[in-house]
């Protein structure tokens, strides 16, 4: 058995570090991190170096998007005080213009940016087996709805032991439809002995 941590939506490794402490992740774990926004990915390199060189963690860090299929996908790079590196950057076809939860507007880069995406279910099947301990943190700004449906459809959810997800139903209209999707996902997972823990 091996221990695997997959961080979907790494940003600058803030959440990653929280899970390192929570699960006592060390060099014996296999860690995979994904950040779709190339601006953020570039900015994250110093933190990545600290985690691999000083903390001695085993991390493969990718500038790729998490999806339900492999393709070239547009990244909507959202602006904050540091540039187009906001945590609100996303790969949605209809990106939100306003975040109801944090009460702020999105300002996207006018330059079109594309990255490769991975089929997350296929990725899990390639890196681990049912005997392994697999920890997932997912914060992918609305794309979680398609990805979780794919995990269910393919049966890849059975590979996961602990699953944390930030849901972004507020990015869609009608919002209630996505609230219901979220609750249906949570009920499905509970019936199959896996809890989706909401992460913020």
ROSE-4610 file (N, C-alpha, C; in Angstrom, 1 decimal, always signed):
// ROSE-4610
residu = [X/X/X/X/X/X/X/X/X/X/X/X/X/X/X/X/X/X/X/X/X/X/X/X/X/X/X/X/X/X/X/X/X/X/X/X/X/X/X/X/X/X/X/X/X/X/X/X/X/X/X/X/X/X/X/X/X/X/X/X/X/X/X/X/X/X/X/X/X/X/X/X/X/X/X/X/X/X/X/X/X/X/X/X/X/X/X/X/X/X/X/X/X/X/X/X/X/X/X/X/X/X/X/X/X/X/X/X/X/X/X/X/X/X/X/X/X/X/X/X/X/X/X/X/X/X/X/X/X/X/X/X/X/X/X/X/X/X/X/X/X/X/X/X/X/X/X/X/X/X/X/X/X/X/X/X/X/X/X/X/X/X/X/X/X/X/X/X/X/X/X/X/X/X/X/X/X/X/X/X/X/X/X/X/X/X/X/X/X/X/X/X/X/X/X/X/X/X/X/X/X/X/X/X/X/X/X/X/X/X/X/X/X/X/X/X/X/X/X/X/X/X/X/X/X/X/X/X/X/X/X/X/X/X/X/X/X/X/X/X/X/X/X/X/X/X/X/X/X/X/X/X/X/X/X/X/X/X/X/X/X/X/X/X/X/X/X/X/X/X/X/X/X/X/X/X/X/X/X/X/X/X/X/X/X/X/X/X/X/X/X/X/X/X/X/X/X/X/X/X/X/X/X/X/X/X/X/X/X/X/X/X/X/X/X/X/X/X/X/X/X/X/X/X/X/X/X/X/X/X/X/X/X/X/X/X/X/X/X/X/X/X/X/X/X/X/X/X/X/X/X/X/X/X/X/X/X/X/X/X/X/X/X/X/X/X/X/X/X/X/X/X/X/X/X/X/X/X/X/X/X/X/X/X/X/X/X/X/X/X/X/X/X/X/X/X/X/X/X/X/X/X/X/X/X/X/X/X/X/X/X/X/X/X/X/X/X/X/X/X/X/X/X/X/X/X/X/X/X/X/X/X/X/X/X/X/X/X/X/X/X/X/X/X/X/X/X/X/X/X/X/X/X/X/X/X/X/X/X/X/X/X/X/X/X/X/X/X/X/X/X/X/X/X/X/X/X/X/X/X/X/X/X/X/X/X/X/X/X/X/X/X/X/X/X/X/X/X/X/X/X/X/X/X/X/X/X/X/X/X/X/X/X/X/X/X/X/X/X/X/X/X/X/X/X/X/X/X/X/X/X/X/X/X/X/X/X/X/X/X/X/X/X/X/X/X/X/X/X/X/X/X/X/X/X/X/X/X/X/X/X/X/X/X/X/X/X/X/X/X/X/X/X/X/X/X/X/X/X/X/X/X/X/X/X/X/X/X/X/X/X/X/X/X/X/X/X/X/X/X]
num = [1/1/1/2/2/2/3/3/3/4/4/4/5/5/5/6/6/6/7/7/7/8/8/8/9/9/9/10/10/10/11/11/11/12/12/12/13/13/13/14/14/14/15/15/15/16/16/16/17/17/17/18/18/18/19/19/19/20/20/20/21/21/21/22/22/22/23/23/23/24/24/24/25/25/25/26/26/26/27/27/27/28/28/28/29/29/29/30/30/30/31/31/31/32/32/32/33/33/33/34/34/34/35/35/35/36/36/36/37/37/37/38/38/38/39/39/39/40/40/40/41/41/41/42/42/42/43/43/43/44/44/44/45/45/45/46/46/46/47/47/47/48/48/48/49/49/49/50/50/50/51/51/51/52/52/52/53/53/53/54/54/54/55/55/55/56/56/56/57/57/57/58/58/58/59/59/59/60/60/60/61/61/61/62/62/62/63/63/63/64/64/64/65/65/65/66/66/66/67/67/67/68/68/68/69/69/69/70/70/70/71/71/71/72/72/72/73/73/73/74/74/74/75/75/75/76/76/76/77/77/77/78/78/78/79/79/79/80/80/80/81/81/81/82/82/82/83/83/83/84/84/84/85/85/85/86/86/86/87/87/87/88/88/88/89/89/89/90/90/90/91/91/91/92/92/92/93/93/93/94/94/94/95/95/95/96/96/96/97/97/97/98/98/98/99/99/99/100/100/100/101/101/101/102/102/102/103/103/103/104/104/104/105/105/105/106/106/106/107/107/107/108/108/108/109/109/109/110/110/110/111/111/111/112/112/112/113/113/113/114/114/114/115/115/115/116/116/116/117/117/117/118/118/118/119/119/119/120/120/120/121/121/121/122/122/122/123/123/123/124/124/124/125/125/125/126/126/126/127/127/127/128/128/128/129/129/129/130/130/130/131/131/131/132/132/132/133/133/133/134/134/134/135/135/135/136/136/136/137/137/137/138/138/138/139/139/139/140/140/140/141/141/141/142/142/142/143/143/143/144/144/144/145/145/145/146/146/146/147/147/147/148/148/148/149/149/149/150/150/150/151/151/151/152/152/152/153/153/153/154/154/154/155/155/155/156/156/156/157/157/157/158/158/158/159/159/159/160/160/160/161/161/161/162/162/162/163/163/163/164/164/164/165/165/165/166/166/166/167/167/167/168/168/168/169/169/169/170/170/170/171/171/171/172/172/172/173/173/173/174/174/174/175/175/175/176/176/176/177/177/177/178/178/178/179/179/179/180/180/180/181/181/181/182/182/182/183/183/183/184/184/184/185/185/185/186/186/186/187/187/187/188/188/188/189/189/189/190/190/190/191/191/191/192/192/192/193/193/193/194/194/194/195/195/195/196/196/196/197/197/197/198/198/198/199/199/199/200/200/200]
x = [+0.8/+0.0/+0.9/+0.5/+1.2/+0.2/+0.7/-0.1/+0.0/-1.1/-1.1/-2.0/-1.4/-2.2/-2.2/-3.4/-3.6/-4.3/-3.6/-4.1/-4.6/-5.9/-6.5/-6.9/-6.1/-6.2/-5.3/-4.0/-3.0/-2.8/-3.0/-2.7/-1.3/-1.0/+0.4/+0.8/+0.1/+0.4/-0.2/-1.1/-1.6/-2.4/-3.4/-4.1/-3.3/-2.4/-1.5/-0.8/-0.2/+0.5/-0.4/-1.7/-2.7/-2.8/-2.9/-3.1/-1.8/-0.7/+0.6/+0.6/+0.1/+0.1/-1.0/-2.2/-3.3/-3.1/-2.4/-2.2/-0.7/+0.1/+1.5/+2.2/+1.9/+2.5/+4.0/+4.7/+6.2/+6.7/+8.0/+8.6/+8.2/+7.5/+7.0/+5.7/+5.1/+3.9/+4.2/+3.3/+3.4/+2.4/+2.9/+2.1/+2.0/+0.8/+0.6/-0.2/+0.3/-0.4/-0.7/-1.8/-2.3/-2.7/-2.2/-2.6/-2.8/-4.0/-4.3/-3.8/-3.8/-3.4/-1.9/-1.4/+0.1/+0.8/+0.1/+0.7/+0.9/-0.1/+0.0/+1.0/+1.0/+1.9/+3.4/+3.7/+5.0/+5.3/+4.4/+4.5/+4.7/+4.2/+4.2/+5.6/+6.5/+7.7/+8.6/+8.7/+9.5/+8.9/+7.6/+7.0/+7.2/+7.1/+7.3/+8.7/+9.7/+11.1/+11.3/+10.6/+10.7/+10.2/+9.0/+8.4/+9.2/+9.9/+10.6/+12.1/+12.7/+14.1/+14.2/+13.4/+13.5/+12.6/+11.4/+10.5/+10.7/+11.4/+11.8/+10.5/+9.5/+8.3/+8.5/+7.8/+7.8/+6.6/+6.8/+5.7/+5.9/+5.0/+5.0/+3.9/+4.4/+3.6/+3.4/+2.1/+1.7/+0.9/+1.3/+0.5/-0.6/-1.6/-2.6/-4.0/-5.1/-6.4/-7.0/-7.7/-8.5/-9.8/-10.1/-11.3/-11.9/-13.0/-13.5/-13.1/-12.2/-11.7/-10.3/-9.6/-8.3/-8.6/-8.1/-8.3/-7.4/-7.5/-6.9/-8.0/-7.8/-8.9/-8.5/-9.4/-9.2/-9.2/-8.2/-8.1/-8.5/-9.5/-10.0/-9.1/-8.1/-7.2/-7.7/-8.0/-8.7/-7.6/-7.9/-6.9/-7.1/-6.0/-6.0/-4.8/-4.4/-3.4/-2.0/-1.8/-0.5/-0.5/-1.6/-1.7/-2.8/-2.7/-3.7/-3.5/-3.5/-3.2/-4.2/-5.4/-6.4/-6.8/-7.2/-7.8/-9.1/-9.7/-10.9/-10.7/-9.5/-9.3/-9.9/-10.5/-11.3/-11.2/-11.8/-11.9/-13.3/-14.2/-15.7/-15.9/-16.9/-17.2/-17.9/-18.7/-19.4/-18.9/-17.7/-17.1/-17.9/-18.0/-18.8/-18.2/-19.0/-18.5/-18.5/-19.2/-19.3/-19.4/-18.7/-18.7/-19.6/-20.8/-21.7/-21.2/-20.4/-19.9/-18.9/-17.9/-16.9/-17.2/-18.3/-18.8/-17.7/-17.1/-16.2/-16.4/-16.0/-16.2/-14.9/-15.1/-14.0/-13.5/-12.2/-11.6/-10.7/-11.0/-10.2/-9.3/-8.2/-7.2/-7.8/-7.5/-8.1/-7.3/-6.1/-5.3/-5.8/-6.0/-6.6/-5.4/-5.6/-4.6/-5.2/-4.5/-5.0/-3.9/-4.4/-3.5/-4.1/-3.4/-3.9/-4.7/-5.7/-6.4/-6.2/-6.5/-6.4/-7.8/-8.0/-9.1/-8.9/-9.5/-9.1/-9.4/-10.5/-10.7/-9.7/-9.3/-8.2/-6.9/-6.6/-5.4/-5.3/-6.4/-6.4/-6.2/-6.8/-6.7/-5.2/-4.5/-3.1/-2.1/-2.4/-1.4/-1.7/-2.8/-3.1/-4.0/-4.1/-5.0/-5.9/-6.8/-7.8/-7.1/-5.9/-5.2/-4.5/-4.4/-3.6/-4.5/-3.9/-4.6/-4.5/-5.7/-5.7/-6.5/-5.8/-6.4/-6.5/-7.7/-8.0/-8.4/-7.8/-8.3/-8.7/-9.9/-10.4/-10.9/-10.3/-10.8/-10.5/-11.5/-11.3/-12.3/-12.9/-13.7/-14.8/-15.6/-16.8/-16.7/-15.5/-15.3/-15.6/-15.7/-15.9/-17.1/-18.2/-19.4/-19.2/-18.5/-18.3/-17.3/-16.3/-15.3/-15.9/-16.7/-17.3/-18.2/-19.0/-19.9/-19.1/-18.0/-17.1/-16.6/-16.2/-15.7/-16.8/-18.0/-19.1/-19.4/-19.4/-19.7/-18.7/-17.4/-16.4/-16.1/-16.6/-16.3/-15.0/-14.3/-13.0/-13.1/-14.3/-14.4/-14.1/-14.1/-13.8/-12.4/-11.5/-10.1/-9.8/-10.8/-10.5/-10.9/-10.0/-10.3/-10.8/-10.1/-10.6/-10.7/-11.8/-12.1/-12.6/-11.9/-12.3/-12.5/-13.6/-14.0/-14.6/-14.2/-14.9/-15.8/-17.1/-18.1/-18.4/-18.7/-18.9/-20.2/-21.3/-22.6/-23.1/-22.5/-22.8/-22.4/-21.5/-21.1/-22.0/-23.2/-24.1/-25.5/-26.2/-27.6/-28.4/-29.5/-30.0/-29.2/-28.8/-28.0/-28.6/-29.9/-30.5/-30.3/-30.2/-29.9/-28.6/-27.6/-26.2/-26.2/-27.0/-27.1/-27.6/-28.6/-29.2/-28.2/-27.4/-26.4/-25.4/-25.0/-24.0/-24.5/-25.8/-26.4/-26.5/-26.9/-27.0/-25.6/-24.6/-23.2/-22.9/-23.2/-22.8/-23.6/-24.8/-25.6/-25.1/-24.8/-24.3/-23.0/-22.1/-20.8/-21.1/-22.0/-22.2/-22.8/-23.6/-24.2/-23.1/-22.0/-20.9/-19.7/-19.9/-18.9/-17.8/-18.1/-17.1/-17.8/-17.3/-17.9/-17.1/-17.9/-17.3/-17.3/-16.1/-16.1/-15.9/-16.8/-16.7/-15.5/-14.7/-13.4/-13.5/-13.0/-13.1/-11.7]
y = [-1.2/+0.0/+1.2/+2.2/+3.5/+4.6/+5.7/+6.9/+8.0/+8.4/+9.4/+10.6/+11.8/+13.0/+13.7/+14.0/+14.8/+16.1/+17.2/+18.5/+19.1/+19.2/+19.8/+21.2/+22.1/+23.5/+24.0/+24.0/+24.2/+25.7/+26.5/+28.0/+28.1/+28.7/+28.9/+27.9/+26.8/+25.7/+26.0/+27.0/+27.3/+26.1/+25.6/+24.5/+23.2/+23.1/+21.9/+21.8/+22.9/+23.0/+22.6/+23.0/+22.7/+21.2/+20.5/+19.1/+18.3/+18.9/+18.3/+18.2/+19.3/+19.3/+18.4/+18.4/+17.6/+16.1/+15.7/+14.3/+13.8/+14.7/+14.4/+13.8/+14.5/+14.0/+14.2/+13.2/+13.3/+12.7/+12.4/+12.0/+10.6/+9.9/+8.5/+8.6/+9.8/+9.9/+10.3/+9.9/+10.4/+11.5/+12.7/+13.9/+14.4/+14.8/+15.4/+16.7/+17.8/+19.0/+19.6/+20.2/+20.8/+22.2/+23.1/+24.5/+24.8/+25.2/+25.5/+26.9/+27.9/+29.2/+29.3/+29.5/+29.5/+30.6/+31.7/+32.8/+32.4/+31.8/+31.3/+30.1/+29.3/+28.1/+28.7/+29.7/+30.3/+30.9/+31.6/+32.2/+31.2/+30.0/+29.0/+28.3/+28.5/+27.7/+27.8/+29.0/+29.2/+28.3/+28.3/+27.5/+26.0/+25.7/+24.3/+23.8/+24.7/+24.4/+24.2/+25.1/+24.9/+23.6/+23.2/+22.0/+20.7/+20.8/+19.6/+19.6/+20.8/+20.9/+20.9/+21.7/+21.9/+20.9/+20.7/+19.8/+18.4/+18.2/+16.9/+16.1/+16.8/+16.1/+15.7/+14.6/+14.0/+14.5/+15.6/+16.3/+16.4/+16.0/+16.3/+17.4/+18.5/+19.7/+20.0/+20.1/+20.3/+21.6/+22.2/+23.3/+22.8/+22.1/+21.4/+21.6/+21.6/+21.7/+20.3/+20.3/+19.1/+19.1/+18.0/+17.9/+16.5/+16.4/+15.0/+14.5/+15.2/+14.7/+15.4/+14.8/+15.3/+16.2/+17.5/+18.4/+19.7/+20.6/+21.9/+22.8/+23.5/+24.2/+25.6/+26.5/+27.9/+28.2/+28.9/+29.3/+30.8/+31.1/+32.5/+33.0/+33.7/+34.2/+35.4/+35.3/+36.4/+37.2/+38.5/+39.5/+39.7/+39.8/+40.3/+41.2/+41.6/+42.6/+42.2/+40.9/+40.4/+40.2/+40.4/+40.2/+39.3/+38.6/+37.7/+36.3/+36.2/+35.0/+34.7/+35.3/+35.2/+33.7/+33.4/+32.1/+31.8/+32.9/+32.7/+32.4/+32.2/+31.8/+30.5/+30.3/+29.1/+28.7/+27.5/+27.0/+26.8/+27.6/+27.5/+28.2/+27.6/+28.2/+29.5/+29.6/+30.9/+31.3/+32.0/+32.3/+33.4/+33.3/+34.2/+35.6/+36.6/+38.0/+38.6/+37.8/+38.3/+37.1/+37.2/+36.1/+36.5/+35.9/+36.2/+36.0/+35.0/+34.6/+35.7/+36.1/+37.0/+38.4/+38.6/+40.0/+40.8/+40.1/+40.8/+40.4/+41.4/+41.1/+40.5/+39.8/+39.2/+40.0/+40.2/+40.9/+39.9/+39.5/+38.5/+39.1/+38.5/+38.9/+38.8/+39.8/+39.8/+38.9/+38.5/+37.5/+36.1/+35.4/+34.1/+33.1/+32.3/+31.4/+30.0/+29.0/+27.6/+26.7/+25.7/+24.6/+23.3/+22.3/+20.9/+20.6/+19.8/+19.3/+17.7/+17.2/+15.8/+15.2/+14.0/+13.2/+12.7/+13.3/+13.0/+11.5/+11.0/+9.6/+8.7/+8.9/+8.2/+8.3/+9.6/+9.8/+9.0/+9.0/+8.2/+6.7/+6.2/+4.8/+4.5/+5.5/+5.2/+5.3/+6.1/+6.3/+5.5/+4.9/+4.2/+3.0/+2.2/+1.0/+1.0/+0.1/+0.1/-0.2/-0.7/-1.1/+0.2/+1.2/+2.4/+3.4/+4.2/+5.3/+6.5/+7.1/+8.2/+9.3/+10.5/+11.7/+12.7/+13.3/+14.3/+15.6/+16.7/+18.0/+18.7/+19.1/+19.6/+21.1/+22.0/+23.4/+23.9/+23.6/+23.9/+24.8/+25.6/+26.8/+26.5/+25.5/+25.2/+23.9/+23.5/+22.3/+21.0/+21.2/+20.0/+19.2/+19.9/+19.2/+18.2/+18.5/+17.6/+16.5/+16.9/+15.9/+14.9/+15.3/+14.3/+13.4/+13.9/+13.1/+12.0/+12.4/+11.4/+10.4/+10.8/+9.8/+8.8/+9.2/+8.3/+7.4/+8.0/+7.2/+6.2/+6.5/+5.5/+4.6/+4.9/+4.1/+4.4/+5.5/+5.9/+6.4/+6.8/+7.3/+6.2/+4.9/+3.8/+3.8/+4.5/+4.6/+5.6/+6.4/+7.5/+7.1/+7.5/+7.3/+8.5/+9.6/+10.9/+11.9/+12.6/+13.6/+14.9/+16.0/+17.3/+18.1/+18.9/+19.6/+21.0/+22.0/+23.3/+23.3/+23.5/+23.6/+25.0/+25.3/+26.6/+26.7/+26.2/+26.3/+27.7/+28.7/+30.1/+30.7/+29.9/+30.4/+30.1/+29.4/+28.9/+29.4/+29.5/+29.8/+28.8/+28.3/+28.6/+27.9/+28.7/+28.2/+26.9/+26.9/+25.8/+24.5/+24.5/+23.3/+22.7/+23.5/+23.0/+22.7/+23.4/+23.0/+21.6/+21.3/+19.9/+18.9/+19.3/+18.4/+18.1/+19.1/+18.9/+17.9/+18.1/+17.3/+15.9/+15.7/+14.4/+13.7/+14.4/+13.8/+13.4/+14.2/+13.9/+12.7/+12.6/+11.4/+10.1/+10.2/+9.1/+8.6/+9.5/+9.1/+8.5/+9.0/+8.5/+7.1/+6.8/+5.5/+4.5/+5.0/+4.2/+4.3/+4.7/+4.7/+5.7/+6.8/+7.9/+9.2/+10.0/+11.3/+12.4/+13.3/+14.5/+15.5/+15.9/+16.9/+18.3/+19.2/+20.5/+21.3/+21.8/+22.5/+23.9/+24.9/+26.3/+26.9]
z = [+0.0/+0.0/+0.0/-0.8/-0.8/-0.4/+0.0/+0.3/-0.7/-1.2/-2.4/-2.0/-2.3/-2.1/-3.5/-3.9/-5.2/-4.9/-5.2/-4.9/-6.2/-6.4/-7.6/-7.4/-8.0/-7.8/-6.7/-7.0/-5.9/-5.6/-6.6/-6.4/-6.0/-4.8/-4.4/-3.2/-3.2/-2.2/-0.8/-0.7/+0.6/+1.2/+0.4/+0.9/+1.0/+0.1/+0.1/+1.5/+1.9/+3.2/+4.4/+4.3/+5.4/+5.5/+4.3/+4.3/+4.7/+4.4/+4.9/+6.4/+7.0/+8.5/+9.0/+8.4/+8.9/+8.8/+7.7/+7.5/+7.7/+8.3/+8.5/+7.2/+6.1/+4.8/+4.9/+4.5/+4.5/+3.1/+3.1/+1.9/+1.4/+2.3/+1.9/+1.0/+1.0/+0.2/-1.3/-2.2/-3.6/-3.7/-4.0/-4.1/-5.6/-6.0/-7.3/-7.1/-7.8/-7.7/-9.0/-9.2/-10.5/-10.3/-11.2/-11.2/-12.7/-13.1/-14.5/-14.9/-14.1/-14.5/-14.6/-15.9/-16.0/-15.3/-15.1/-14.3/-12.8/-12.3/-10.9/-10.8/-11.8/-11.8/-11.7/-12.5/-12.5/-11.1/-10.5/-9.2/-8.1/-8.3/-7.3/-7.2/-8.1/-8.2/-6.9/-6.3/-5.1/-4.0/-3.8/-2.8/-3.1/-4.4/-4.7/-4.4/-4.6/-4.3/-2.8/-2.0/-0.6/-0.1/-0.7/-0.2/-0.6/-1.8/-2.3/-1.7/-1.6/-1.2/+0.3/+1.0/+2.4/+3.2/+2.8/+3.5/+3.0/+1.9/+1.3/+0.9/+0.4/-0.1/-1.6/-1.9/-3.2/-4.0/-4.8/-5.5/-7.0/-7.8/-9.2/-9.4/-9.9/-10.0/-11.5/-11.9/-13.3/-13.6/-14.7/-15.2/-16.1/-15.5/-16.3/-15.5/-16.3/-15.7/-15.3/-14.3/-13.9/-14.7/-15.3/-16.1/-16.2/-16.9/-17.2/-18.5/-19.2/-20.5/-20.8/-21.6/-22.1/-23.3/-23.2/-24.3/-24.0/-25.0/-24.8/-24.3/-23.2/-22.5/-22.2/-22.3/-22.1/-20.6/-20.1/-18.7/-18.6/-17.8/-17.6/-16.4/-16.7/-15.7/-15.0/-13.7/-13.0/-12.2/-12.1/-11.6/-10.1/-9.4/-8.0/-7.8/-6.6/-6.4/-6.9/-7.1/-7.6/-9.1/-9.8/-11.3/-11.6/-12.7/-13.2/-12.6/-11.3/-10.5/-9.4/-9.6/-8.5/-8.3/-7.1/-6.8/-7.6/-8.1/-8.9/-10.3/-10.8/-12.2/-12.4/-13.6/-13.8/-15.3/-15.6/-17.0/-17.4/-16.9/-17.2/-18.6/-19.3/-20.6/-20.4/-19.3/-19.0/-17.6/-17.6/-16.3/-15.6/-14.2/-13.5/-13.5/-13.4/-13.4/-11.9/-11.0/-9.6/-8.7/-7.6/-6.6/-5.4/-5.3/-4.3/-2.9/-2.7/-1.4/-0.9/-1.7/-1.3/-1.7/-2.4/-2.8/-3.5/-4.5/-5.4/-6.9/-7.7/-9.2/-9.7/-10.8/-11.5/-12.7/-12.8/-13.9/-14.6/-15.8/-16.5/-17.5/-17.7/-18.7/-20.1/-20.9/-22.3/-23.2/-22.8/-23.5/-23.4/-24.4/-24.4/-24.0/-23.0/-22.5/-22.5/-23.1/-23.1/-22.5/-21.8/-21.3/-21.5/-21.3/-21.5/-20.2/-20.4/-19.2/-19.1/-17.9/-17.8/-17.5/-17.9/-17.5/-16.1/-15.1/-13.7/-13.3/-13.8/-13.5/-14.1/-15.3/-16.0/-15.2/-14.8/-14.1/-12.8/-12.0/-10.8/-11.0/-12.1/-12.4/-12.8/-13.3/-13.7/-12.6/-11.5/-10.5/-9.2/-9.0/-7.8/-8.0/-6.9/-7.0/-5.7/-5.6/-4.6/-3.2/-3.2/-2.0/-1.4/-2.2/-1.7/-0.9/-0.1/+0.6/-0.2/-0.7/-1.6/-1.0/-0.9/-0.4/-1.5/-1.7/-2.7/-2.1/-2.5/-2.3/-3.6/-3.7/-5.0/-4.9/-5.5/-5.5/-6.9/-7.8/-9.2/-9.8/-9.0/-9.4/-10.3/-9.9/-10.7/-11.6/-12.0/-12.8/-12.0/-10.7/-9.9/-10.2/-10.7/-11.0/-12.1/-13.2/-14.3/-13.9/-13.1/-12.7/-11.7/-10.8/-9.8/-10.5/-11.5/-12.2/-13.0/-13.5/-14.2/-13.2/-12.0/-11.0/-10.7/-10.7/-10.4/-11.6/-12.8/-14.0/-14.3/-14.1/-14.4/-13.2/-12.0/-10.8/-10.2/-10.7/-10.2/-8.7/-8.3/-6.9/-5.9/-6.3/-5.4/-5.0/-5.7/-5.4/-4.3/-4.0/-3.0/-1.6/-0.7/+0.7/+1.5/+1.3/+1.9/+0.8/+0.8/-0.3/+0.2/-0.1/+0.3/-0.9/-1.0/-2.2/-1.8/-2.4/-2.4/-3.5/-3.2/-4.3/-4.6/-5.9/-6.4/-7.1/-6.5/-7.1/-7.3/-6.6/-6.7/-8.1/-8.8/-10.1/-11.2/-10.9/-12.0/-11.8/-12.9/-12.8/-13.6/-13.1/-11.7/-10.6/-9.6/-8.6/-7.9/-7.7/-7.0/-7.7/-9.0/-9.7/-9.3/-9.1/-8.7/-7.2/-6.4/-5.0/-4.9/-5.7/-5.7/-6.2/-7.2/-7.8/-6.7/-5.9/-4.8/-3.8/-3.4/-2.4/-2.9/-4.2/-4.7/-4.8/-5.1/-5.0/-3.6/-2.7/-1.3/-0.8/-1.2/-0.8/-1.4/-2.7/-3.4/-2.8/-2.4/-1.8/-0.5/+0.3/+1.7/+1.6/+0.6/+0.4/+0.0/-0.5/-1.0/+0.0/+1.2/+2.3/+2.0/+1.4/+1.2/+1.4/+2.3/+2.5/+1.8/+1.1/+0.5/+1.6/+2.1/+3.1/+2.4/+2.7/+2.1/+2.7/+1.8/+2.1/+1.6/+2.5/+2.1/+2.3]
